[in-house]
Amino acid sequence: MKKGKFIVISGPSGVGKGTICNQLLKELNAWYSVSMTTRSMREGEVEGVNYYFVTKEEFKKRIEDGKLLEYNIYNDNYYGTPKDKVLEKLEEGINVFSEIDVNGAKNVKKIFPDALLIYIAPPSIEELKERLISRGTEDLETIENRLKIAADELKQAHFYDYVVVNDNLQDAILKIKNIINEEII
């Protein structure tokens, strides 16, 4: 049986990763790997759908027990990919989507050299700032921290197999869908 493909979607906070992934999952035969985090749940998020929300102590225990495929600290919170389900789905021949940061993507590429890495970039840092502000989920200090992180991440986008600028949501979704279809066939 052919193994599934690990598809990593990355990009700065506010670039539209979640919206793009949700649309792609409706159109493609794939399973979404829900990440684990220690950050607070935002309004409208659902446990086990958007993230698994855990304490730092619980997260550190999972690290010690080897139960994470990759993990990283981003903006003072831990984020990681639970290992067991991802490996199970790939072995079953099911493609796995994962929405993770640049460092996580690099770690995945070490474990799965044939993983498909797609970076979603904003049209500009100014546009990204407007998106984060209009989202209304974080204070200005947090937004400024996210923008600094985004600027650093953008310098590493060359590490990815593909970079797609999300200046028009439907166009970005179509580009990524075409990339995935070309790479998986």
Backbone as CSV, one residue per row, in Angstrom:
resi,resn,N_x,N_y,N_z,CA_x,CA_y,CA_z,C_x,C_y,C_z
1,MET,0.840,-1.177,0.000,0.000,0.000,0.000,0.892,1.249,0.000
2,LYS,0.511,2.239,-0.795,1.244,3.498,-0.868,1.003,4.312,0.402
3,LYS,2.086,4.836,0.984,1.955,5.653,2.179,1.366,7.012,1.817
4,GLY,0.744,7.642,2.814,0.208,8.978,2.624,1.319,10.005,2.572
5,LYS,0.978,11.180,2.108,1.927,12.300,2.008,1.676,13.254,3.162
6,PHE,2.751,13.701,3.800,2.659,14.678,4.875,2.738,16.061,4.228
7,ILE,1.680,16.856,4.369,1.586,18.178,3.767,1.587,19.215,4.882
8,VAL,2.623,20.043,4.903,2.769,21.057,5.933,2.420,22.431,5.364
9,ILE,1.526,23.106,6.048,1.150,24.470,5.700,1.671,25.375,6.819
10,SER,2.467,26.382,6.438,2.999,27.330,7.409,2.762,28.750,6.915
11,GLY,2.943,29.665,7.841,2.825,31.078,7.514,2.563,31.841,8.790
12,PRO,2.725,33.151,8.735,2.538,33.941,9.944,1.096,33.961,10.422
13,SER,0.936,34.248,11.694,-0.397,34.385,12.276,-1.160,35.465,11.520
14,GLY,-2.388,35.154,11.117,-3.231,36.123,10.425,-3.159,36.048,8.915
15,VAL,-2.337,35.139,8.376,-2.180,35.059,6.924,-3.307,34.267,6.252
16,GLY,-4.074,33.514,7.041,-5.197,32.761,6.473,-4.987,31.264,6.407
17,LYS,-3.999,30.752,7.149,-3.715,29.313,7.118,-4.936,28.467,7.458
18,GLY,-5.601,28.831,8.545,-6.755,28.043,8.995,-7.873,28.025,7.973
19,THR,-8.180,29.165,7.407,-9.235,29.262,6.397,-8.865,28.438,5.167
20,ILE,-7.623,28.558,4.738,-7.164,27.810,3.564,-7.203,26.309,3.838
21,CYS,-6.695,25.886,4.980,-6.705,24.454,5.318,-8.123,23.914,5.381
22,ASN,-9.019,24.657,6.006,-10.418,24.205,6.097,-11.019,23.996,4.716
23,GLN,-10.761,24.909,3.796,-11.308,24.775,2.443,-10.684,23.597,1.707
24,LEU,-9.364,23.456,1.832,-8.679,22.352,1.156,-9.162,20.999,1.668
25,LEU,-9.400,20.916,2.960,-9.869,19.646,3.533,-11.248,19.264,3.014
26,LYS,-12.055,20.256,2.656,-13.376,19.968,2.076,-13.246,19.420,0.655
27,GLU,-12.175,19.821,-0.025,-12.026,19.484,-1.440,-11.071,18.329,-1.718
28,LEU,-10.180,18.024,-0.774,-9.180,16.981,-0.991,-9.373,15.841,-0.005
29,ASN,-8.935,14.670,-0.400,-9.013,13.509,0.475,-7.795,13.530,1.402
30,ALA,-7.984,14.063,2.609,-6.872,14.173,3.548,-7.411,14.232,4.970
31,TRP,-6.513,14.005,5.907,-6.823,14.073,7.328,-6.045,15.228,7.920
32,TYR,-6.657,15.984,8.803,-6.021,17.147,9.411,-5.464,16.777,10.776
33,SER,-4.176,17.010,10.953,-3.511,16.750,12.224,-3.706,17.957,13.131
34,VAL,-4.483,17.784,14.177,-4.739,18.860,15.129,-3.523,19.006,16.039
35,SER,-2.984,20.214,16.085,-1.822,20.495,16.922,-2.230,20.662,18.377
36,MET,-1.231,20.575,19.229,-1.424,20.782,20.660,-0.764,22.114,21.022
37,THR,-1.356,22.849,21.947,-0.779,24.117,22.366,-1.044,24.405,23.835
38,THR,-0.202,25.287,24.369,-0.403,25.752,25.743,-1.020,27.151,25.757
39,ARG,-1.271,27.732,24.588,-1.870,29.072,24.573,-3.338,28.992,24.946
40,SER,-3.898,30.122,25.309,-5.311,30.175,25.690,-6.202,29.996,24.472
41,MET,-7.344,29.402,24.699,-8.329,29.209,23.648,-8.939,30.565,23.279
42,ARG,-9.051,30.818,21.972,-9.690,32.049,21.504,-11.188,31.812,21.352
43,GLU,-11.922,32.894,21.362,-13.374,32.800,21.186,-13.685,32.103,19.866
44,GLY,-14.561,31.132,19.910,-14.966,30.398,18.717,-14.158,29.139,18.461
45,GLU,-13.032,28.973,19.150,-12.232,27.770,18.953,-12.836,26.612,19.734
46,VAL,-12.588,25.409,19.232,-13.149,24.206,19.828,-12.011,23.234,20.154
47,GLU,-12.012,22.731,21.370,-11.033,21.735,21.820,-11.086,20.519,20.899
48,GLY,-9.908,20.097,20.413,-9.828,18.914,19.556,-10.139,19.192,18.100
49,VAL,-10.602,20.395,17.789,-10.870,20.772,16.401,-9.820,21.775,15.944
50,ASN,-9.674,22.860,16.690,-8.663,23.867,16.358,-7.305,23.478,16.934
51,TYR,-7.302,23.081,18.175,-6.104,22.634,18.894,-6.536,21.717,20.021
52,TYR,-5.544,20.997,20.563,-5.709,20.369,21.862,-5.060,21.355,22.831
53,PHE,-5.827,21.906,23.737,-5.329,22.904,24.689,-4.913,22.205,25.971
54,VAL,-3.635,22.343,26.328,-3.104,21.685,27.515,-2.259,22.681,28.314
55,THR,-1.934,22.296,29.533,-1.054,23.118,30.366,0.394,22.897,29.930
56,LYS,1.271,23.779,30.366,2.697,23.607,30.056,3.234,22.323,30.678
57,GLU,2.740,21.989,31.852,3.186,20.756,32.511,2.794,19.531,31.683
58,GLU,1.537,19.503,31.196,1.086,18.382,30.361,1.913,18.297,29.081
59,PHE,2.188,19.450,28.490,2.955,19.483,27.243,4.361,18.935,27.472
60,LYS,5.016,19.389,28.522,6.376,18.947,28.830,6.420,17.443,29.091
61,LYS,5.385,16.906,29.702,5.299,15.459,29.954,5.241,14.700,28.622
62,ARG,4.486,15.223,27.661,4.401,14.586,26.342,5.762,14.616,25.632
63,ILE,6.500,15.708,25.829,7.853,15.783,25.256,8.716,14.681,25.854
64,GLU,8.711,14.588,27.188,9.505,13.580,27.894,9.148,12.160,27.463
65,ASP,7.856,11.927,27.217,7.381,10.591,26.847,7.539,10.288,25.357
66,GLY,8.070,11.246,24.580,8.268,11.029,23.149,6.978,10.948,22.360
67,LYS,5.946,11.625,22.816,4.634,11.524,22.170,4.353,12.646,21.168
68,LEU,5.391,13.466,20.870,5.215,14.536,19.898,6.152,14.326,18.714
69,LEU,5.638,14.529,17.537,6.430,14.409,16.318,7.414,15.565,16.227
70,GLU,6.938,16.732,16.582,7.748,17.939,16.621,7.080,18.892,17.597
71,TYR,7.871,19.851,18.087,7.288,20.875,18.957,8.176,22.103,18.921
72,ASN,7.606,23.211,19.332,8.344,24.454,19.347,7.688,25.425,20.312
73,ILE,8.434,26.462,20.666,7.884,27.540,21.477,7.710,28.742,20.562
74,TYR,6.510,29.282,20.529,6.182,30.414,19.674,5.433,31.437,20.512
75,ASN,5.973,32.640,20.592,5.319,33.711,21.342,5.005,33.280,22.785
76,ASP,5.958,32.623,23.427,5.875,32.165,24.826,4.893,31.019,25.081
77,ASN,4.445,30.356,24.033,3.572,29.187,24.184,4.163,28.003,23.425
78,TYR,3.885,26.806,23.925,4.322,25.581,23.267,3.288,25.167,22.218
79,TYR,3.801,24.667,21.092,2.966,24.107,20.028,3.623,22.815,19.584
80,GLY,2.838,21.809,19.269,3.427,20.563,18.813,2.435,19.673,18.099
81,THR,2.980,18.643,17.445,2.183,17.698,16.673,2.185,16.344,17.359
82,PRO,1.018,15.895,17.855,0.938,14.555,18.440,1.334,13.496,17.401
83,LYS,2.175,12.566,17.814,2.794,11.608,16.902,1.899,10.450,16.452
84,ASP,1.194,9.815,17.376,0.557,8.528,17.086,-0.418,8.544,15.906
85,LYS,-1.334,9.476,15.870,-2.353,9.504,14.804,-1.744,9.829,13.449
86,VAL,-0.762,10.730,13.430,-0.118,11.103,12.165,0.514,9.868,11.530
87,LEU,1.304,9.131,12.308,1.967,7.938,11.781,0.957,6.895,11.326
88,GLU,-0.096,6.736,12.102,-1.148,5.771,11.759,-1.796,6.124,10.412
89,LYS,-2.173,7.375,10.228,-2.842,7.800,8.987,-1.911,7.666,7.783
90,LEU,-0.649,8.069,7.927,0.299,7.944,6.817,0.483,6.489,6.411
91,GLU,0.568,5.588,7.394,0.710,4.156,7.114,-0.522,3.604,6.396
92,GLU,-1.692,4.171,6.696,-2.941,3.750,6.046,-3.067,4.310,4.631
93,GLY,-2.086,5.100,4.198,-2.132,5.673,2.853,-2.932,6.967,2.772
94,ILE,-3.213,7.568,3.911,-4.007,8.799,3.955,-3.064,9.995,4.034
95,ASN,-3.322,10.996,3.196,-2.531,12.229,3.231,-2.873,13.005,4.492
96,VAL,-1.854,13.585,5.114,-2.023,14.303,6.374,-1.640,15.774,6.204
97,PHE,-2.569,16.651,6.555,-2.326,18.093,6.586,-1.899,18.474,7.990
98,SER,-0.911,19.348,8.081,-0.508,19.874,9.372,-0.199,21.356,9.208
99,GLU,-0.715,22.149,10.106,-0.486,23.596,10.098,0.492,23.905,11.227
100,ILE,1.770,24.100,10.864,2.796,24.313,11.881,3.755,25.430,11.474
101,ASP,4.557,25.881,12.425,5.466,26.995,12.163,6.722,26.526,11.429
102,VAL,7.583,27.491,11.107,8.786,27.233,10.317,9.695,26.203,10.981
103,ASN,9.949,26.352,12.275,10.828,25.395,12.955,10.218,24.002,12.975
104,GLY,8.909,23.924,13.189,8.237,22.630,13.143,8.346,21.999,11.767
105,ALA,8.204,22.823,10.730,8.307,22.320,9.355,9.707,21.756,9.090
106,LYS,10.713,22.436,9.588,12.083,21.942,9.417,12.259,20.600,10.121
107,ASN,11.683,20.465,11.304,11.767,19.195,12.035,11.030,18.083,11.302
108,VAL,9.860,18.397,10.749,9.101,17.400,9.987,9.911,16.940,8.781
109,LYS,10.568,17.870,8.099,11.343,17.530,6.897,12.486,16.571,7.232
110,LYS,13.041,16.679,8.451,14.095,15.750,8.878,13.537,14.340,9.046
111,ILE,12.322,14.250,9.571,11.697,12.947,9.822,11.067,12.377,8.558
112,PHE,10.451,13.272,7.762,9.778,12.886,6.513,10.367,13.701,5.368
113,PRO,11.496,13.262,4.798,12.156,14.037,3.747,11.263,14.317,2.529
114,ASP,10.270,13.460,2.295,9.391,13.672,1.147,8.136,14.490,1.496
115,ALA,8.111,15.068,2.691,6.972,15.914,3.073,6.891,17.103,2.119
116,LEU,5.684,17.551,1.855,5.441,18.707,0.997,5.250,19.922,1.894
117,LEU,6.150,20.908,1.763,6.096,22.097,2.601,5.636,23.297,1.776
118,ILE,4.536,23.918,2.230,3.981,25.088,1.542,3.905,26.238,2.536
119,TYR,4.516,27.354,2.167,4.506,28.545,3.014,3.530,29.554,2.432
120,ILE,2.615,30.031,3.266,1.657,31.054,2.838,2.164,32.397,3.353
121,ALA,2.409,33.300,2.428,2.950,34.609,2.779,1.881,35.688,2.620
122,PRO,1.971,36.741,3.424,1.053,37.868,3.252,1.536,38.737,2.090
123,PRO,0.651,39.555,1.521,1.094,40.466,0.459,2.131,41.470,0.981
124,SER,2.017,41.834,2.264,2.967,42.749,2.898,2.797,42.650,4.411
125,ILE,3.792,43.122,5.140,3.699,43.152,6.608,2.585,44.107,7.035
126,GLU,2.414,45.197,6.305,1.354,46.169,6.629,-0.035,45.519,6.508
127,GLU,-0.222,44.759,5.443,-1.500,44.057,5.256,-1.709,43.036,6.376
128,LEU,-0.648,42.337,6.748,-0.736,41.361,7.821,-1.139,42.037,9.128
129,LYS,-0.548,43.183,9.408,-0.892,43.926,10.621,-2.375,44.292,10.626
130,GLU,-2.891,44.748,9.508,-4.316,45.097,9.406,-5.197,43.874,9.659
131,ARG,-4.810,42.730,9.114,-5.585,41.495,9.320,-5.601,41.106,10.794
132,LEU,-4.432,41.204,11.445,-4.354,40.849,12.861,-5.179,41.801,13.724
133,ILE,-5.125,43.074,13.416,-5.904,44.055,14.168,-7.395,43.814,13.963
134,SER,-7.796,43.592,12.707,-9.233,43.406,12.422,-9.772,42.110,13.012
135,ARG,-8.899,41.135,13.241,-9.326,39.881,13.866,-9.818,40.131,15.288
136,GLY,-9.207,41.120,15.953,-9.670,41.537,17.273,-9.507,40.516,18.385
137,THR,-8.534,39.613,18.259,-8.369,38.566,19.278,-7.190,38.823,20.201
138,GLU,-6.350,39.821,19.874,-5.148,40.039,20.662,-4.882,41.525,20.855
139,ASP,-4.131,41.840,21.916,-3.776,43.241,22.161,-2.638,43.663,21.230
140,LEU,-2.369,44.960,21.192,-1.376,45.513,20.271,0.032,44.971,20.529
141,GLU,0.375,44.753,21.792,1.700,44.203,22.110,1.869,42.806,21.516
142,THR,0.841,41.979,21.647,0.889,40.624,21.085,0.975,40.684,19.562
143,ILE,0.220,41.589,18.966,0.265,41.753,17.507,1.665,42.165,17.057
144,GLU,2.265,43.098,17.765,3.626,43.536,17.415,4.618,42.373,17.536
145,ASN,4.475,41.544,18.571,5.328,40.352,18.699,5.121,39.409,17.524
146,ARG,3.866,39.205,17.146,3.567,38.326,16.006,4.169,38.876,14.709
147,LEU,4.162,40.184,14.542,4.738,40.798,13.337,6.255,40.632,13.289
148,LYS,6.910,40.722,14.451,8.361,40.489,14.499,8.671,39.047,14.120
149,ILE,7.897,38.132,14.663,8.076,36.713,14.339,7.829,36.481,12.847
150,ALA,6.781,37.113,12.311,6.453,36.970,10.886,7.608,37.445,10.008
151,ALA,8.212,38.572,10.360,9.336,39.099,9.581,10.500,38.110,9.582
152,ASP,10.765,37.494,10.736,11.830,36.482,10.816,11.480,35.241,10.004
153,GLU,10.226,34.810,10.091,9.789,33.624,9.346,9.873,33.848,7.839
154,LEU,9.488,35.034,7.390,9.513,35.326,5.953,10.921,35.168,5.379
155,LYS,11.931,35.429,6.185,13.321,35.259,5.747,13.672,33.788,5.539
156,GLN,12.863,32.893,6.127,13.130,31.457,6.025,12.214,30.755,5.025
157,ALA,11.368,31.501,4.343,10.395,30.896,3.421,11.072,30.123,2.291
158,HIS,12.323,30.466,1.957,13.053,29.765,0.892,13.253,28.287,1.212
159,PHE,13.123,27.917,2.481,13.278,26.524,2.905,12.132,25.641,2.382
160,TYR,11.013,26.251,2.065,9.805,25.529,1.656,9.865,25.120,0.188
161,ASP,9.089,24.084,-0.133,8.995,23.643,-1.526,8.269,24.689,-2.379
162,TYR,7.273,25.346,-1.773,6.486,26.356,-2.482,6.154,27.503,-1.533
163,VAL,6.084,28.720,-2.085,5.617,29.890,-1.355,4.435,30.450,-2.143
164,VAL,3.299,30.618,-1.461,2.095,31.156,-2.087,1.704,32.422,-1.338
165,VAL,1.574,33.522,-2.065,1.154,34.783,-1.459,-0.368,34.804,-1.400
166,ASN,-0.901,35.037,-0.202,-2.354,35.103,-0.027,-2.818,36.556,-0.136
167,ASP,-2.872,37.046,-1.393,-3.417,38.381,-1.612,-4.881,38.301,-2.024
168,ASN,-5.296,37.114,-2.457,-6.698,36.836,-2.758,-6.959,35.408,-2.291
169,LEU,-7.853,35.247,-1.328,-8.062,33.948,-0.684,-8.385,32.840,-1.677
170,GLN,-9.339,33.051,-2.571,-9.726,31.994,-3.505,-8.594,31.628,-4.455
171,ASP,-7.820,32.618,-4.896,-6.668,32.341,-5.757,-5.621,31.527,-5.014
172,ALA,-5.360,31.884,-3.759,-4.371,31.155,-2.954,-4.802,29.705,-2.758
173,ILE,-6.083,29.503,-2.456,-6.597,28.140,-2.275,-6.420,27.330,-3.557
174,LEU,-6.749,27.924,-4.692,-6.624,27.227,-5.975,-5.161,26.886,-6.270
175,LYS,-4.248,27.824,-6.031,-2.819,27.569,-6.263,-2.334,26.406,-5.401
176,ILE,-2.696,26.425,-4.138,-2.242,25.365,-3.232,-2.864,24.027,-3.602
177,LYS,-4.130,24.037,-3.953,-4.803,22.797,-4.390,-4.098,22.218,-5.619
178,ASN,-3.739,23.066,-6.566,-3.036,22.602,-7.769,-1.659,22.048,-7.433
179,ILE,-0.954,22.709,-6.524,0.362,22.221,-6.094,0.226,20.827,-5.483
180,ILE,-0.724,20.679,-4.588,-0.924,19.386,-3.916,-1.272,18.295,-4.920
181,ASN,-2.198,18.604,-5.820,-2.590,17.604,-6.837,-1.425,17.201,-7.706
182,GLU,-0.562,18.149,-8.092,0.613,17.833,-8.907,1.618,16.985,-8.129
183,GLU,1.820,17.299,-6.867,2.834,16.630,-6.058,2.430,15.224,-5.620
184,ILE,1.155,15.003,-5.434,0.698,13.710,-4.911,0.529,12.680,-6.015
185,ILE,0.241,13.125,-7.185,0.033,12.182,-8.310,1.332,11.639,-8.837
